[in-house]
Amino acid sequence: MLEHGGRLRKAAQQYGIAESDWLDLSSGLAPWPFPVPDIPLRAWARLPETDDGLEQAACDYYGAAQVLPVAGSQMAIQLLPRLRRAGKVGVLSPCYAEHAEAWRRSGYIVREVMEQEVEFFLDSLDVLVVVNPNNPTGLSLTPARLLDWHARLAQRGGWLVVDEAFMDNSPQLSLAAHAHQVGLIVLRSFGKFFGLAGVRLGFVLAERKLLRLLAEQVGPWAVSGPTRVLGQACLLDTQGHIGQRLRTEAASKRLALLLEHYGFVPQGGCALFQWLITERAEALYEFMARRGILLRLFTHNSSLRFGLPAEETDWARLVSALEAFVEEAQ
């Protein structure tokens, strides 16, 4: 299993601090979960059915022609390699590590490429995987650029896979409206923006034939009845969407300014996190962890991802820890 943020129980055991005493900033999730609606008993008692309105609500929310609900976009990441024969896959890196891992495990030749290298390698690839906005760098690519890459891949039967897990705050950059085109696959994550990662819900946006093939791999009843009820309610809550966007964007800007104030200027980020490269990444991670503040550490490039604090007491706690780290380093 690859390392991910959110492993709070492991941190609690390692540092001897009770789980309830931690400030967990390790995951790029909105820290304000949408309200969970009343779940009717039939959603628990009956097998899920696909004509309950969830798919239509997702199509309307994402602006897509058709969607396939899955038990988190991670499921799609692991299953997509089954739908092609072995070939060469490029993954725009650094990014969410599960993408390269899934293709590699399925026998594909995987090359992790930097943004400036895509043009050089694109015509030798069968599949290009892009996370947009990227995790953890926050890099956002324009639809025009991505559609150009897709056109070049599709001419040779190739795919462009775009993971839009952090796209909810910038729908104008989404390729959802183009996902009916052959060779373009868009993945959307439900849990991050709605702050409900535990429900395990995601959507695949693509042309109908590919969605049918993927549905065969997913199997029946992959998304539970209660999750379908909850997901539909959240996707239809347009006022909630507006409020969540405003709140996350304000908090992300506040976080960037706070880090900069203490000499840690973020190199990237989006509405749900800030990303910092520093030679003191491991030291800062350890310092924070000893005080019950969990960050996401990337050792390979000495960087940290900071999620959003939820309450003023959380902000005050982060400020106090940053002040202490700076004072100790002087």
C-alpha positions in Angstrom: 0.0 0.0 0.0 1.3 3.5 -0.9 1.5 6.2 1.7 -1.4 8.6 1.9 -2.6 11.5 4.1 -5.2 10.9 6.8 -3.4 8.0 8.6 -4.3 9.6 11.9 -4.5 6.4 13.9 -0.9 5.5 12.9 0.3 8.9 13.9 -1.5 8.7 17.3 0.2 5.5 18.1 3.6 6.7 16.9 3.6 10.0 18.8 1.6 8.8 21.8 -1.1 11.5 21.3 -4.8 10.5 21.5 -6.6 10.7 18.1 -9.1 13.2 19.5 -6.2 15.6 20.4 -4.9 15.9 16.8 -5.3 18.7 14.3 -5.3 16.7 11.0 -4.1 18.8 8.1 -2.7 15.8 6.2 -5.6 15.3 3.7 -6.7 17.7 1.0 -10.3 17.6 2.1 -12.7 20.4 2.9 -12.9 20.4 6.7 -16.6 21.3 6.7 -18.6 18.2 5.7 -22.0 18.7 4.0 -24.9 17.8 6.2 -25.9 14.1 5.9 -29.6 13.8 5.0 -32.0 11.4 6.6 -31.4 8.0 4.9 -34.7 6.1 4.4 -34.8 2.6 5.7 -35.4 1.2 2.2 -31.9 2.5 1.2 -30.4 0.2 3.9 -32.9 -2.7 3.3 -32.9 -3.0 -0.5 -30.2 -3.5 -3.1 -29.2 -0.2 -4.8 -31.0 0.7 -8.0 -29.6 2.9 -10.7 -32.7 4.9 -11.6 -32.9 6.8 -8.3 -31.7 10.1 -9.8 -28.0 10.0 -8.7 -26.6 9.7 -12.2 -28.8 12.6 -13.5 -27.8 14.8 -10.5 -24.1 14.1 -11.2 -24.6 14.9 -14.9 -26.2 18.2 -14.0 -23.5 19.1 -11.4 -20.5 18.2 -13.5 -22.0 19.2 -16.9 -21.4 15.8 -18.4 -23.5 13.8 -20.9 -23.2 10.5 -18.9 -21.5 9.3 -15.8 -20.7 6.0 -14.0 -20.8 6.1 -10.2 -18.0 4.1 -8.5 -16.9 3.5 -5.0 -14.4 6.3 -5.0 -12.4 7.4 -8.0 -9.6 5.1 -6.6 -11.7 2.2 -7.9 -11.6 3.6 -11.4 -7.9 4.3 -11.2 -7.3 0.6 -10.5 -9.7 -0.7 -13.1 -9.0 1.5 -16.1 -5.7 -0.4 -17.0 -7.8 -3.5 -17.6 -9.6 -1.9 -20.5 -6.5 -1.7 -22.7 -3.7 -3.9 -24.0 -0.2 -3.3 -22.7 1.5 -0.1 -23.9 3.3 3.0 -22.8 1.7 5.3 -20.3 2.9 8.8 -19.3 1.9 10.2 -15.9 2.3 14.0 -15.4 4.4 14.1 -12.2 4.7 14.7 -9.4 1.1 13.7 -8.7 -1.1 11.3 -6.8 1.1 8.2 -6.7 -1.7 5.6 -7.3 -2.0 6.5 -11.0 1.5 5.4 -12.0 1.2 2.4 -9.6 -2.0 1.1 -11.1 -0.7 1.1 -14.7 2.7 -0.3 -13.6 1.0 -3.2 -11.8 -1.0 -4.0 -14.9 2.2 -4.5 -16.9 2.3 -1.2 -18.7 5.6 0.7 -19.4 5.1 3.9 -17.2 7.1 7.1 -17.7 6.6 9.8 -15.2 7.0 13.1 -17.1 7.3 16.7 -16.1 4.9 19.3 -17.6 7.6 20.7 -19.9 8.4 17.1 -21.2 4.9 16.2 -22.4 5.2 17.6 -25.8 8.4 15.6 -26.4 7.0 12.3 -25.3 3.3 12.6 -26.2 3.5 11.0 -29.6 5.2 7.9 -28.2 2.5 7.3 -25.5 -0.7 5.3 -25.6 -2.1 6.9 -22.5 -1.4 10.2 -20.8 -2.6 10.7 -17.2 -3.0 14.2 -15.8 -4.2 15.3 -12.4 -5.8 18.8 -12.9 -5.6 20.7 -10.6 -2.6 18.7 -9.6 -2.1 17.1 -6.2 0.1 18.1 -4.5 1.5 21.0 -6.6 -1.8 22.7 -7.4 -0.8 23.1 -11.0 -3.8 23.8 -13.3 -3.7 23.3 -17.0 -6.1 25.0 -19.5 -8.8 23.0 -21.3 -7.4 24.1 -24.6 -4.0 22.5 -23.8 -5.5 19.3 -22.6 -7.9 19.0 -25.5 -4.9 19.4 -27.9 -3.1 16.6 -26.1 -6.3 14.5 -26.3 -6.7 15.1 -30.0 -3.2 13.9 -30.7 -3.6 10.8 -28.6 -7.1 9.9 -29.9 -5.8 10.0 -33.5 -3.8 6.8 -32.7 -6.4 5.2 -30.4 -4.9 6.6 -27.3 -6.4 8.0 -24.1 -6.1 11.1 -22.1 -7.1 10.4 -18.5 -7.8 13.6 -16.5 -8.2 13.2 -12.7 -10.3 16.3 -11.6 -10.5 15.4 -7.9 -9.8 19.0 -6.9 -11.8 20.7 -9.7 -15.0 21.6 -7.9 -13.8 25.1 -7.1 -12.8 25.8 -10.7 -15.5 24.2 -13.0 -14.5 26.5 -15.8 -11.3 24.4 -16.2 -13.1 21.1 -16.3 -13.2 18.8 -19.3 -16.5 17.3 -18.2 -18.5 18.8 -21.1 -16.0 17.1 -23.5 -15.9 13.7 -21.9 -18.3 12.2 -24.5 -15.4 12.2 -26.9 -13.7 8.9 -27.6 -10.4 8.6 -25.8 -11.1 11.2 -23.1 -11.8 10.0 -19.6 -12.5 12.3 -16.7 -12.5 11.2 -13.1 -14.3 13.1 -10.4 -14.0 12.6 -6.6 -17.0 13.4 -4.4 -15.5 13.2 -1.0 -12.9 16.1 -1.2 -15.1 19.1 -1.9 -18.1 17.8 0.0 -15.9 16.9 3.0 -17.3 13.3 3.0 -14.4 11.1 2.0 -15.7 8.2 4.2 -18.7 7.6 1.9 -16.4 6.4 -0.9 -18.1 7.9 -4.0 -16.6 9.0 -7.3 -17.7 9.3 -10.9 -16.2 8.4 -14.3 -17.1 10.7 -17.2 -16.5 9.2 -20.7 -18.2 8.0 -23.9 -20.9 5.4 -23.5 -19.0 2.4 -24.8 -16.1 2.8 -22.4 -18.5 3.3 -19.5 -20.2 0.1 -20.3 -16.9 -1.8 -20.4 -15.9 -0.2 -17.1 -19.2 -1.0 -15.5 -18.6 -4.7 -16.3 -15.3 -4.5 -14.4 -16.9 -2.6 -11.5 -19.8 -5.1 -11.1 -23.3 -4.6 -9.8 -24.1 -2.6 -6.6 -20.7 -1.0 -6.3 -22.2 2.1 -4.7 -24.3 1.5 -1.7 -27.9 2.6 -1.4 -27.3 5.0 1.5 -24.3 6.5 -0.4 -26.5 7.1 -3.4 -29.1 9.0 -1.3 -26.4 11.1 0.3 -24.6 11.8 -2.9 -27.7 12.9 -4.7 -28.7 15.3 -1.9 -25.2 16.9 -1.8 -25.0 17.2 -5.6 -28.4 19.0 -5.7 -27.5 21.5 -2.9 -26.6 24.5 -5.1 -26.6 27.0 -2.2 -24.3 24.6 -0.3 -21.9 24.5 -3.3 -21.6 28.3 -3.4 -21.0 28.5 0.3 -18.4 25.8 0.2 -16.5 27.4 -2.6 -16.4 30.8 -0.9 -15.3 29.2 2.4 -12.6 27.0 1.0 -11.1 29.7 -1.2 -11.0 32.2 1.7 -9.3 29.6 3.9 -6.8 28.6 1.3 -5.7 32.2 0.8 -5.5 32.7 4.5 -3.3 29.6 4.8 -1.0 30.8 2.1 -0.6 34.2 3.8 0.0 32.6 7.1 2.8 30.3 5.9 4.4 33.2 4.0 4.3 35.3 7.2 6.5 32.7 8.9 8.9 32.5 5.9 7.3 29.5 4.2 6.1 30.7 0.8 4.0 28.0 -0.8 5.1 26.9 -4.2 1.6 25.8 -5.2 -1.8 24.9 -4.0 -5.5 25.1 -4.7 -8.7 25.8 -2.8 -8.2 22.8 -0.5 -4.5 22.8 0.3 -1.2 24.6 0.1 2.1 23.0 -1.0 5.5 23.9 0.3 8.9 22.9 -0.8 11.5 23.4 1.9 14.8 21.8 2.9 13.3 21.7 6.5 10.2 19.7 5.4 11.1 16.6 7.6 12.0 18.8 10.6 8.8 20.8 10.3 6.7 17.7 9.9 8.3 16.1 13.0 8.0 19.4 15.0 4.3 19.7 14.2 3.6 16.0 14.8 5.1 16.2 18.3 2.5 18.9 18.9 -0.4 16.9 17.5 -0.6 18.6 14.1 -0.5 16.2 11.2 0.8 17.3 7.8 1.5 15.4 4.6 5.2 14.8 4.1 6.7 14.0 0.7 10.2 12.9 1.3 11.3 12.5 -2.3 11.2 16.2 -3.0 11.3 17.6 0.6 7.8 19.1 0.5 4.7 19.4 2.7 1.1 19.7 2.0 -1.1 21.7 4.4 -4.8 21.1 4.5 -7.3 23.7 5.7 -8.0 24.3 9.4 -11.7 24.3 10.2 -12.1 26.4 13.3 -10.5 29.5 14.8 -9.0 27.4 17.5 -7.3 25.3 14.8 -5.9 28.4 13.2 -4.6 29.6 16.6 -3.0 26.2 17.2 -1.2 26.2 13.8 0.0 29.8 14.4 1.4 28.9 17.8 3.3 25.9 16.4 4.7 27.8 13.5 5.9 30.6 15.8 7.6 28.0 18.1 9.3 26.4 15.1 10.7 29.6 13.8 11.9 30.7 17.3 13.6 27.3 17.9 15.3 27.6 14.5 16.8 31.0 15.3 
